Amino acid sequence: MNLKTDKAVLTVALTTFLTFLLVFLLPIRSLKIRVIWLLYPNLLLAIGWFVYLIRTHPNIAENESEDILWQSVLFGFTAIATYLPMDWLFSKKVRLIIYRSSDFFGNVTTPIGLILTWVLLVTLAVYCYHRLQMFGLHRFVASGITGITAAVGSVVIYGLGKELWEWNALRVDHIPNIAAVPIFMPITFLLTYILCPYYYHRKQPALIAGMRCGLFMGITMFLSFIVFWRS
């Protein structure tokens, strides 16, 4: 069992948290910094480290941990690519969330830095799910731990990213919040990752599993929003 990937994933998870903590604490507006650019050093660290680990063993079947990392990256890209239409609906049509900081394409689309950060977070989550199974936990126990961690993590990340986005831009005041984060967000992530065993049912390839995850996440988020908006 190779622990290099575990160290990399844990380090990137820590640097991601510290990045968002920096975004939260820095006086961004007074410094006139475009906050989205603060995400890129962490993204470059993660991409460089993960690519190095995956390419260290050209035959990734020889090392299970590198294979898991590679499959998790594929899962993350596919899940977010599938989910993006729902984000477009929330940000451009429903206007539930407004992105305050743009990068390469202005306000035309979701900032690329955020898309890559979401890919990174999904990669970390599904890697955690697989590694928990390798430690001997039943797949439903592993998915439950992953789901709870993702739900709590979503409150932390979305709460710290106040300079990146504005939630409830339409002022739908009766939607309950946790630390200024709509409650349907942690609920969505909890339900999404609890279903990890379903995405990989019958040993589905990472691309198919990621597509299932992205579809479920988008649909669940939309339905949860409707439930709390109308309640």
VORO-144423 format. One record per atom (N, C-alpha, C): atom name; residue number from 1; x, y, z. Coordinates in pm, whole numbers, plus 50000, padded with zeros to 5 digits. Example, Ala and Ser with C-alpha at 12.3 -4.5 7.8 and 13.67 -1.06 7.14 Angstrom:
<nodes>
  atom   nr     c1     c2     c3
     N    1  51319  49431  50780
    CA    1  51230  49550  50780
     C    1  51320  49670  50780
     N    2  51285  49775  50708
    CA    2  51367  49894  50714
     C    2  51290  50003  50787
</nodes>
This chain:
<nodes>
  atom   nr     c1     c2     c3
     N    1  50085  49880  50000
    CA    1  50000  50000  50000
     C    1  50088  50125  50000
     N    2  50071  50209  49902
    CA    2  50152  50329  49888
     C    2  50085  50446  49960
     N    3  50157  50506  50053
    CA    3  50099  50615  50130
     C    3  50127  50752  50070
     N    4  50202  50758  49958
    CA    4  50233  50887  49896
     C    4  50105  50959  49854
     N    5  50011  50886  49795
    CA    5  49887  50950  49751
     C    5  49805  50998  49869
     N    6  49807  50923  49980
    CA    6  49734  50967  50099
     C    6  49791  51099  50151
     N    7  49923  51108  50156
    CA    7  49987  51232  50202
     C    7  49952  51348  50110
     N    8  49954  51320  49979
    CA    8  49922  51426  49883
     C    8  49778  51474  49899
     N    9  49685  51379  49910
    CA    9  49544  51415  49922
     C    9  49518  51491  50052
     N   10  49576  51445  50163
    CA   10  49557  51515  50290
     C   10  49617  51655  50286
     N   11  49735  51667  50225
    CA   11  49800  51798  50215
     C   11  49717  51894  50129
     N   12  49667  51845  50016
    CA   12  49586  51929  49927
     C   12  49455  51968  49996
     N   13  49397  51875  50071
    CA   13  49275  51909  50146
     C   13  49303  52021  50246
     N   14  49418  52014  50313
    CA   14  49455  52118  50410
     C   14  49483  52250  50340
     N   15  49557  52247  50229
    CA   15  49587  52373  50158
     C   15  49461  52434  50098
     N   16  49366  52351  50058
    CA   16  49239  52403  50007
     C   16  49163  52477  50117
     N   17  49158  52417  50235
    CA   17  49093  52484  50349
     C   17  49164  52615  50382
     N   18  49298  52612  50385
    CA   18  49374  52733  50416
     C   18  49354  52841  50310
     N   19  49339  52799  50184
    CA   19  49314  52895  50077
     C   19  49183  52968  50099
     N   20  49078  52893  50131
    CA   20  48949  52956  50154
     C   20  48949  53037  50284
     N   21  49026  52994  50382
    CA   21  49039  53073  50504
     C   21  49108  53206  50473
     N   22  49209  53202  50384
    CA   22  49276  53324  50342
     C   22  49180  53417  50268
     N   23  49097  53358  50181
    CA   23  48996  53436  50108
     C   23  48901  53504  50206
     N   24  48868  53434  50314
    CA   24  48774  53487  50413
     C   24  48836  53598  50497
     N   25  48964  53584  50530
    CA   25  49027  53676  50624
     C   25  49088  53799  50559
     N   26  49137  53784  50435
    CA   26  49203  53897  50371
     C   26  49104  54012  50341
     N   27  49146  54134  50360
    CA   27  49061  54248  50321
     C   27  49065  54268  50170
     N   28  48998  54179  50099
    CA   28  49009  54173  49953
     C   28  48971  54305  49887
     N   29  48859  54360  49929
    CA   29  48809  54481  49862
     C   29  48903  54599  49881
     N   30  48958  54615  50000
    CA   30  49048  54728  50023
     C   30  49181  54709  49950
     N   31  49222  54583  49930
    CA   31  49345  54556  49858
     C   31  49325  54556  49707
     N   32  49201  54559  49663
    CA   32  49165  54560  49521
     C   32  49224  54438  49447
     N   33  49212  54323  49513
    CA   33  49259  54198  49454
     C   33  49138  54123  49398
     N   34  49152  54069  49278
    CA   34  49046  53985  49224
     C   34  49058  53848  49292
     N   35  48965  53819  49381
    CA   35  48980  53708  49474
     C   35  48993  53572  49405
     N   36  48935  53557  49287
    CA   36  48936  53428  49220
     C   36  49079  53381  49194
     N   37  49173  53474  49175
    CA   37  49311  53436  49145
     C   37  49381  53372  49264
     N   38  49327  53392  49383
    CA   38  49387  53331  49502
     C   38  49368  53179  49503
     N   39  49276  53128  49423
    CA   39  49253  52984  49418
     C   39  49358  52911  49335
     N   40  49421  52980  49242
    CA   40  49506  52913  49145
     C   40  49636  52854  49202
     N   41  49703  52917  49298
    CA   41  49822  52850  49355
     C   41  49789  52712  49412
     N   42  49677  52701  49482
    CA   42  49638  52571  49536
     C   42  49604  52472  49426
     N   43  49538  52521  49320
    CA   43  49505  52433  49208
     C   43  49631  52384  49137
     N   44  49728  52474  49119
    CA   44  49853  52433  49054
     C   44  49928  52332  49139
     N   45  49925  52350  49271
    CA   45  49987  52253  49361
     C   45  49923  52116  49346
     N   46  49790  52113  49349
    CA   46  49717  51987  49340
     C   46  49740  51919  49205
     N   47  49728  51995  49098
    CA   47  49745  51938  48964
     C   47  49887  51883  48946
     N   48  49986  51963  48985
    CA   48  50124  51919  48969
     C   48  50155  51794  49050
     N   49  50110  51791  49175
    CA   49  50140  51678  49262
     C   49  50067  51552  49215
     N   50  49940  51565  49181
    CA   50  49862  51449  49137
     C   50  49917  51393  49005
     N   51  49951  51482  48911
    CA   51  50005  51435  48783
     C   51  50138  51363  48806
     N   52  50220  51416  48894
    CA   52  50349  51352  48925
     C   52  50328  51212  48981
     N   53  50236  51198  49075
    CA   53  50212  51067  49136
     C   53  50157  50968  49037
     N   54  50064  51014  48953
    CA   54  50002  50924  48856
     C   54  50102  50879  48750
     N   55  50189  50971  48708
    CA   55  50285  50940  48602
     C   55  50411  50871  48655
     N   56  50427  50865  48788
    CA   56  50543  50796  48844
     C   56  50544  50649  48805
     N   57  50423  50591  48798
    CA   57  50411  50452  48757
     C   57  50331  50447  48628
     N   58  50395  50442  48511
    CA   58  50324  50438  48384
     C   58  50220  50328  48378
     N   59  50254  50211  48436
    CA   59  50156  50103  48444
     C   59  50084  50115  48577
     N   60  49979  50194  48580
    CA   60  49914  50227  48707
     C   60  49853  50106  48774
     N   61  49837  49995  48700
    CA   61  49784  49875  48763
     C   61  49881  49819  48865
     N   62  50009  49858  48857
    CA   62  50108  49807  48951
     C   62  50091  49869  49089
     N   63  50026  49980  49100
    CA   63  50012  50047  49228
     C   63  49868  50092  49246
     N   64  49801  50031  49340
    CA   64  49657  50052  49354
     C   64  49623  50194  49397
     N   65  49707  50255  49480
    CA   65  49674  50388  49529
     C   65  49679  50492  49418
     N   66  49779  50482  49327
    CA   66  49783  50573  49213
     C   66  49664  50552  49120
     N   67  49625  50427  49106
    CA   67  49509  50396  49023
     C   67  49382  50459  49082
     N   68  49367  50450  49214
    CA   68  49251  50511  49280
     C   68  49251  50663  49259
     N   69  49369  50723  49273
    CA   69  49378  50868  49253
     C   69  49340  50906  49111
     N   70  49389  50833  49013
    CA   70  49358  50859  48873
     C   70  49208  50843  48847
     N   71  49149  50735  48898
    CA   71  49006  50713  48879
     C   71  48923  50821  48950
     N   72  48972  50869  49063
    CA   72  48902  50976  49136
     C   72  48905  51106  49058
     N   73  49018  51135  48992
    CA   73  49029  51256  48910
     C   73  48931  51247  48792
     N   74  48925  51132  48726
    CA   74  48831  51114  48616
     C   74  48687  51132  48664
     N   75  48657  51074  48779
    CA   75  48524  51088  48839
     C   75  48492  51235  48863
     N   76  48588  51309  48921
    CA   76  48565  51449  48954
     C   76  48536  51533  48831
     N   77  48615  51516  48724
    CA   77  48593  51593  48603
     C   77  48457  51562  48541
     N   78  48420  51434  48537
    CA   78  48294  51396  48475
     C   78  48175  51444  48556
     N   79  48184  51432  48688
    CA   79  48074  51474  48774
     C   79  48047  51624  48760
     N   80  48152  51705  48762
    CA   80  48134  51850  48754
     C   80  48089  51891  48615
     N   81  48143  51828  48510
    CA   81  48099  51860  48374
     C   81  47950  51830  48358
     N   82  47901  51724  48421
    CA   82  47760  51688  48414
     C   82  47674  51783  48497
     N   83  47731  51833  48607
    CA   83  47657  51920  48698
     C   83  47647  52065  48647
     N   84  47741  52109  48566
    CA   84  47751  52251  48529
     C   84  47621  52312  48474
     N   85  47541  52241  48392
    CA   85  47414  52302  48347
     C   85  47324  52345  48462
     N   86  47324  52270  48572
    CA   86  47244  52309  48687
     C   86  47300  52435  48752
     N   87  47432  52446  48757
    CA   87  47492  52567  48812
     C   87  47457  52688  48726
     N   88  47456  52669  48595
    CA   88  47416  52777  48505
     C   88  47272  52820  48533
     N   89  47185  52724  48561
    CA   89  47046  52754  48592
     C   89  47037  52837  48720
     N   90  47111  52796  48823
    CA   90  47107  52867  48950
     C   90  47165  53008  48940
     N   91  47273  53022  48866
    CA   91  47343  53151  48864
     C   91  47288  53247  48759
     N   92  47249  53197  48642
    CA   92  47209  53285  48533
     C   92  47057  53302  48522
     N   93  46980  53201  48561
    CA   93  46835  53208  48546
     C   93  46765  53235  48679
     N   94  46787  53148  48776
    CA   94  46722  53164  48906
     C   94  46785  53278  48985
     N   95  46915  53303  48958
    CA   95  46991  53408  49028
     C   95  46996  53383  49178
     N   96  46994  53254  49215
    CA   96  47005  53221  49356
     C   96  47146  53250  49407
     N   97  47244  53234  49318
    CA   97  47382  53261  49355
     C   97  47444  53351  49247
     N   98  47519  53451  49292
    CA   98  47588  53542  49201
     C   98  47738  53532  49230
     N   99  47817  53510  49124
    CA   99  47962  53502  49141
     C   99  48020  53643  49135
     N  100  48091  53678  49240
    CA  100  48141  53814  49254
     C  100  48273  53839  49183
     N  101  48347  53732  49154
    CA  101  48481  53748  49098
     C  101  48496  53662  48974
     N  102  48532  53722  48863
    CA  102  48548  53649  48738
     C  102  48697  53631  48708
     N  103  48727  53535  48618
    CA  103  48866  53518  48581
     C  103  48886  53530  48430
     N  104  48887  53420  48356
    CA  104  48926  53425  48215
     C  104  48815  53473  48121
     N  105  48690  53442  48151
    CA  105  48582  53471  48058
     C  105  48481  53571  48113
     N  106  48525  53656  48203
    CA  106  48435  53755  48258
     C  106  48318  53692  48330
     N  107  48200  53748  48310
    CA  107  48080  53695  48374
     C  107  47998  53607  48282
     N  108  48062  53560  48175
    CA  108  47990  53479  48077
     C  108  47955  53343  48134
     N  109  48044  53287  48214
    CA  109  48024  53153  48265
     C  109  48072  53146  48409
     N  110  48057  53030  48470
    CA  110  48112  53008  48604
     C  110  48264  53024  48597
     N  111  48326  53096  48690
    CA  111  48471  53114  48685
     C  111  48545  52980  48676
     N  112  48643  52974  48588
    CA  112  48718  52850  48566
     C  112  48785  52804  48695
     N  113  48835  52898  48774
    CA  113  48898  52863  48900
     C  113  48804  52788  48993
     N  114  48676  52828  48994
    CA  114  48579  52759  49077
     C  114  48546  52621  49022
     N  115  48533  52611  48890
    CA  115  48505  52480  48829
     C  115  48616  52381  48864
     N  116  48742  52424  48850
    CA  116  48854  52335  48882
     C  116  48859  52304  49032
     N  117  48822  52400  49115
    CA  117  48819  52375  49259
     C  117  48713  52273  49293
     N  118  48596  52280  49228
    CA  118  48493  52179  49251
     C  118  48540  52041  49207
     N  119  48609  52036  49093
    CA  119  48665  51908  49047
     C  119  48759  51852  49152
     N  120  48842  51939  49208
    CA  120  48937  51898  49311
     C  120  48864  51844  49434
     N  121  48760  51914  49478
    CA  121  48687  51871  49597
     C  121  48616  51738  49576
     N  122  48557  51719  49459
    CA  122  48494  51591  49428
     C  122  48598  51480  49425
     N  123  48715  51509  49366
    CA  123  48824  51412  49362
     C  123  48865  51369  49502
     N  124  48881  51467  49592
    CA  124  48919  51437  49730
     C  124  48813  51350  49798
     N  125  48687  51381  49774
    CA  125  48579  51308  49840
     C  125  48573  51163  49794
     N  126  48577  51141  49664
    CA  126  48564  51004  49615
     C  126  48691  50923  49642
     N  127  48806  50988  49648
    CA  127  48929  50919  49689
     C  127  48914  50871  49833
     N  128  48860  50959  49918
    CA  128  48835  50922  50057
     C  128  48743  50800  50066
     N  129  48640  50797  49985
    CA  129  48546  50683  49984
     C  129  48618  50553  49950
     N  130  48700  50555  49847
    CA  130  48771  50434  49805
     C  130  48874  50390  49909
     N  131  48945  50485  49966
    CA  131  49047  50449  50065
     C  131  48985  50395  50192
     N  132  48871  50446  50233
    CA  132  48802  50392  50350
     C  132  48763  50246  50327
     N  133  48723  50215  50204
    CA  133  48693  50076  50172
     C  133  48818  49990  50181
     N  134  48931  50043  50136
    CA  134  49056  49968  50142
     C  134  49099  49942  50285
     N  135  49056  50026  50378
    CA  135  49086  50006  50519
     C  135  48995  49902  50583
     N  136  48903  49846  50504
    CA  136  48819  49738  50554
     C  136  48677  49778  50590
     N  137  48641  49905  50570
    CA  137  48505  49947  50601
     C  137  48408  49902  50492
     N  138  48289  49868  50532
    CA  138  48184  49833  50435
     C  138  48155  49955  50348
     N  139  48117  49931  50223
    CA  139  48099  50043  50129
     C  139  47994  50142  50176
     N  140  47890  50096  50247
    CA  140  47788  50189  50294
     C  140  47837  50271  50414
     N  141  47922  50211  50497
    CA  141  47983  50287  50606
     C  141  48079  50391  50549
     N  142  48159  50350  50449
    CA  142  48252  50443  50385
     C  142  48179  50559  50318
     N  143  48069  50528  50250
    CA  143  47992  50634  50183
     C  143  47923  50725  50285
     N  144  47881  50668  50398
    CA  144  47819  50750  50502
     C  144  47918  50850  50561
     N  145  48039  50803  50590
    CA  145  48143  50892  50643
     C  145  48178  51000  50540
     N  146  48189  50959  50414
    CA  146  48219  51055  50307
     C  146  48109  51158  50293
     N  147  47983  51113  50300
    CA  147  47870  51204  50287
     C  147  47864  51306  50400
     N  148  47885  51261  50523
    CA  148  47883  51352  50637
     C  148  47997  51453  50627
     N  149  48116  51403  50590
    CA  149  48231  51492  50575
     C  149  48207  51596  50465
     N  150  48147  51552  50353
    CA  150  48119  51644  50243
     C  150  48015  51749  50284
     N  151  47914  51708  50361
    CA  151  47811  51802  50405
     C  151  47869  51909  50496
     N  152  47949  51866  50594
    CA  152  48012  51962  50685
     C  152  48111  52049  50608
     N  153  48188  51986  50519
    CA  153  48285  52060  50441
     C  153  48221  52164  50351
     N  154  48102  52134  50298
    CA  154  48034  52230  50211
     C  154  47994  52356  50288
     N  155  47953  52339  50413
    CA  155  47918  52455  50496
     C  155  48043  52540  50521
     N  156  48155  52472  50549
    CA  156  48280  52544  50576
     C  156  48328  52618  50451
     N  157  48336  52547  50339
    CA  157  48390  52607  50217
     C  157  48300  52718  50165
     N  158  48168  52692  50157
    CA  158  48078  52795  50106
     C  158  48066  52912  50203
     N  159  48080  52883  50332
    CA  159  48077  52992  50429
     C  159  48200  53082  50420
     N  160  48318  53020  50399
    CA  160  48442  53098  50389
     C  160  48454  53172  50257
     N  161  48383  53125  50154
    CA  161  48395  53185  50021
     C  161  48303  53302  49996
     N  162  48276  53380  50100
    CA  162  48179  53490  50088
     C  162  48221  53595  49985
     N  163  48352  53608  49958
    CA  163  48398  53705  49860
     C  163  48390  53651  49717
     N  164  48364  53523  49703
    CA  164  48356  53460  49572
     C  164  48213  53457  49519
     N  165  48116  53451  49609
    CA  165  47977  53438  49566
     C  165  47883  53504  49667
     N  166  47764  53528  49623
    CA  166  47659  53580  49711
     C  166  47539  53487  49700
     N  167  47505  53424  49813
    CA  167  47390  53335  49814
     C  167  47261  53414  49836
     N  168  47153  53355  49791
    CA  168  47019  53411  49811
     C  168  47012  53554  49759
     N  169  47064  53574  49638
    CA  169  47066  53708  49579
     C  169  46926  53763  49559
     N  170  46827  53674  49544
    CA  170  46689  53719  49526
     C  170  46620  53749  49659
     N  171  46694  53726  49769
    CA  171  46641  53752  49903
     C  171  46515  53669  49932
     N  172  46526  53539  49903
    CA  172  46420  53447  49943
     C  172  46446  53414  50089
     N  173  46396  53500  50176
    CA  173  46438  53499  50316
     C  173  46396  53375  50393
     N  174  46294  53304  50348
    CA  174  46247  53191  50427
     C  174  46325  53063  50402
     N  175  46429  53067  50317
    CA  175  46516  52951  50302
     C  175  46611  52947  50420
     N  176  46606  52844  50505
    CA  176  46694  52839  50622
     C  176  46840  52828  50581
     N  177  46928  52884  50665
    CA  177  47071  52886  50637
     C  177  47149  52826  50752
     N  178  47269  52778  50719
    CA  178  47369  52741  50819
     C  178  47495  52820  50785
     N  179  47531  52913  50872
    CA  179  47647  53000  50847
     C  179  47635  53068  50712
     N  180  47518  53123  50681
    CA  180  47489  53195  50557
     C  180  47489  53105  50434
     N  181  47489  52974  50454
    CA  181  47483  52878  50343
     C  181  47345  52814  50343
     N  182  47271  52820  50231
    CA  182  47137  52759  50226
     C  182  47144  52613  50269
     N  183  47048  52572  50351
    CA  183  47053  52438  50410
     C  183  47044  52327  50307
     N  184  46990  52358  50188
    CA  184  46980  52251  50089
     C  184  47117  52213  50031
     N  185  47220  52298  50052
    CA  185  47353  52264  50003
     C  185  47413  52146  50079
     N  186  47428  52153  50213
    CA  186  47482  52036  50283
     C  186  47394  51912  50268
     N  187  47261  51933  50259
    CA  187  47172  51818  50237
     C  187  47203  51752  50104
     N  188  47225  51834  50002
    CA  188  47257  51781  49869
     C  188  47386  51699  49872
     N  189  47490  51753  49935
    CA  189  47618  51682  49938
     C  189  47611  51557  50024
     N  190  47534  51563  50131
    CA  190  47516  51443  50214
     C  190  47454  51331  50133
     N  191  47342  51362  50067
    CA  191  47273  51260  49988
     C  191  47356  51214  49868
     N  192  47428  51308  49807
    CA  192  47508  51274  49688
     C  192  47614  51170  49720
     N  193  47689  51190  49827
    CA  193  47801  51100  49854
     C  193  47761  50975  49931
     N  194  47645  50978  49995
    CA  194  47594  50855  50055
     C  194  47565  50752  49947
     N  195  47537  50800  49826
    CA  195  47504  50710  49715
     C  195  47626  50667  49633
     N  196  47747  50686  49684
    CA  196  47866  50642  49612
     C  196  47858  50494  49569
     N  197  47808  50404  49655
    CA  197  47798  50264  49610
     C  197  47710  50247  49487
     N  198  47609  50333  49473
    CA  198  47522  50324  49355
     C  198  47597  50367  49229
     N  199  47678  50473  49239
    CA  199  47751  50520  49121
     C  199  47845  50412  49068
     N  200  47903  50335  49160
    CA  200  47999  50231  49121
     C  200  47934  50092  49119
     N  201  47802  50088  49109
    CA  201  47732  49960  49107
     C  201  47782  49874  48991
     N  202  47811  49749  49020
    CA  202  47864  49655  48921
     C  202  47994  49705  48859
     N  203  48076  49771  48944
    CA  203  48209  49815  48903
     C  203  48205  49903  48777
     N  204  48118  50002  48781
    CA  204  48107  50095  48669
     C  204  48238  50173  48651
     N  205  48277  50204  48527
    CA  205  48396  50288  48504
     C  205  48378  50425  48568
     N  206  48491  50489  48597
    CA  206  48487  50618  48666
     C  206  48407  50723  48589
     N  207  48415  50721  48456
    CA  207  48344  50821  48376
     C  207  48192  50804  48390
     N  208  48144  50681  48387
    CA  208  48000  50655  48403
     C  208  47958  50688  48545
     N  209  48038  50648  48644
    CA  209  48006  50677  48783
     C  209  48000  50827  48807
     N  210  48095  50902  48751
    CA  210  48095  51047  48767
     C  210  47974  51112  48703
     N  211  47932  51060  48588
    CA  211  47814  51113  48523
     C  211  47690  51092  48609
     N  212  47679  50974  48668
    CA  212  47566  50948  48758
     C  212  47567  51044  48877
     N  213  47685  51067  48932
    CA  213  47699  51157  49047
     C  213  47658  51299  49009
     N  214  47707  51349  48895
    CA  214  47673  51484  48852
     C  214  47525  51504  48829
     N  215  47462  51405  48767
    CA  215  47317  51412  48744
     C  215  47241  51413  48875
     N  216  47278  51322  48965
    CA  216  47208  51314  49094
     C  216  47228  51442  49174
     N  217  47350  51494  49175
    CA  217  47378  51616  49252
     C  217  47296  51733  49199
     N  218  47290  51750  49068
    CA  218  47214  51860  49010
     C  218  47066  51848  49037
     N  219  47011  51729  49017
    CA  219  46868  51707  49038
     C  219  46831  51724  49185
     N  220  46914  51669  49275
    CA  220  46887  51680  49418
     C  220  46893  51825  49464
     N  221  46991  51899  49414
    CA  221  47004  52039  49452
     C  221  46882  52119  49406
     N  222  46837  52094  49285
    CA  222  46720  52165  49233
     C  222  46594  52130  49313
     N  223  46571  52002  49339
    CA  223  46452  51961  49413
     C  223  46457  52012  49557
     N  224  46575  52010  49619
    CA  224  46588  52060  49756
     C  224  46559  52210  49761
     N  225  46608  52283  49661
    CA  225  46580  52425  49654
     C  225  46430  52451  49641
     N  226  46362  52376  49555
    CA  226  46218  52391  49537
     C  226  46143  52364  49666
     N  227  46183  52257  49738
    CA  227  46115  52220  49863
     C  227  46126  52333  49965
     N  228  46246  52386  49985
    CA  228  46264  52490  50088
     C  228  46211  52625  50041
     N  229  46214  52649  49911
    CA  229  46162  52775  49858
     C  229  46010  52784  49873
     N  230  45943  52671  49858
    CA  230  45797  52671  49865
     C  230  45745  52642  50005
     N  231  45831  52603  50096
    CA  231  45783  52569  50230
     C  231  45761  52694  50314
</nodes>
